[in-house]
Amino acid sequence: MSDDQVVSMTARRGERCPGCQKPSVERYRPFCSKRCAEVDLGRWLKGGYRIPTDEAPAPGEPVETDEDMPR
């Protein structure tokens, strides 16, 4: 099966790459390519995705602010 056929199969379901909004490809699902998957992984590893919380940091734990986060 060619990549074009895989794209058309996933495009029918309306799945889009969360990185660039192109139709997702089964091989890299939910992404459209290896590049988009690796960009997303890099964001995870650098702490680009986090859940905001109202909890106080533990004693001795560094306090991060929004200005500390990469964009």
PLY file of the C-alpha trace (Angstrom):
ply
format ascii 1.0
element vertex 71
property float x
property float y
property float z
element edge 70
property int vertex1
property int vertex2
end_header
0.00 0.00 0.00
1.44 3.39 -0.96
1.64 6.41 1.35
-1.01 8.13 -0.80
-3.46 5.31 -0.12
-2.74 5.44 3.61
-3.27 9.21 3.67
-6.59 8.89 1.87
-7.75 6.16 4.29
-7.01 8.29 7.37
-8.25 11.48 5.76
-11.70 9.90 5.35
-11.89 9.58 9.12
-10.95 13.24 9.52
-7.80 12.61 11.51
-5.40 15.52 11.41
-1.82 15.87 12.57
-1.78 17.79 15.87
1.40 19.56 14.75
0.56 20.88 11.30
-3.07 19.85 10.65
-2.20 17.78 7.56
-4.00 14.43 7.24
-2.43 11.87 9.56
-0.57 8.85 8.19
-1.14 5.41 9.69
2.58 4.76 10.12
3.09 7.88 12.28
-0.40 8.18 13.71
-1.62 10.62 14.97
1.05 12.58 13.09
1.53 13.07 9.36
5.27 12.37 9.30
8.28 11.33 11.30
9.32 14.98 11.49
6.08 16.07 13.22
6.33 13.12 15.62
9.92 14.06 16.54
9.05 17.74 17.00
6.30 16.72 19.42
8.66 14.38 21.29
11.16 17.23 21.61
8.50 19.43 23.17
7.71 16.72 25.72
11.37 16.20 26.58
12.00 19.94 27.03
8.95 20.30 29.29
6.89 22.20 26.73
3.74 20.39 27.80
2.72 20.70 31.39
-0.42 20.86 33.45
-0.83 24.05 35.48
-1.32 23.50 39.19
-2.00 25.54 42.31
0.15 23.24 44.45
3.08 24.80 46.23
6.49 23.38 45.30
8.19 21.09 47.79
10.87 22.67 49.98
14.07 23.06 47.99
12.33 22.48 44.65
13.01 25.21 42.06
10.03 27.36 41.12
9.35 27.63 37.37
7.45 30.55 35.90
5.92 30.93 32.44
8.91 33.05 31.45
11.21 30.06 32.14
9.38 27.83 29.63
10.63 27.58 26.02
8.30 28.83 23.35
0 1
1 2
2 3
3 4
4 5
5 6
6 7
7 8
8 9
9 10
10 11
11 12
12 13
13 14
14 15
15 16
16 17
17 18
18 19
19 20
20 21
21 22
22 23
23 24
24 25
25 26
26 27
27 28
28 29
29 30
30 31
31 32
32 33
33 34
34 35
35 36
36 37
37 38
38 39
39 40
40 41
41 42
42 43
43 44
44 45
45 46
46 47
47 48
48 49
49 50
50 51
51 52
52 53
53 54
54 55
55 56
56 57
57 58
58 59
59 60
60 61
61 62
62 63
63 64
64 65
65 66
66 67
67 68
68 69
69 70
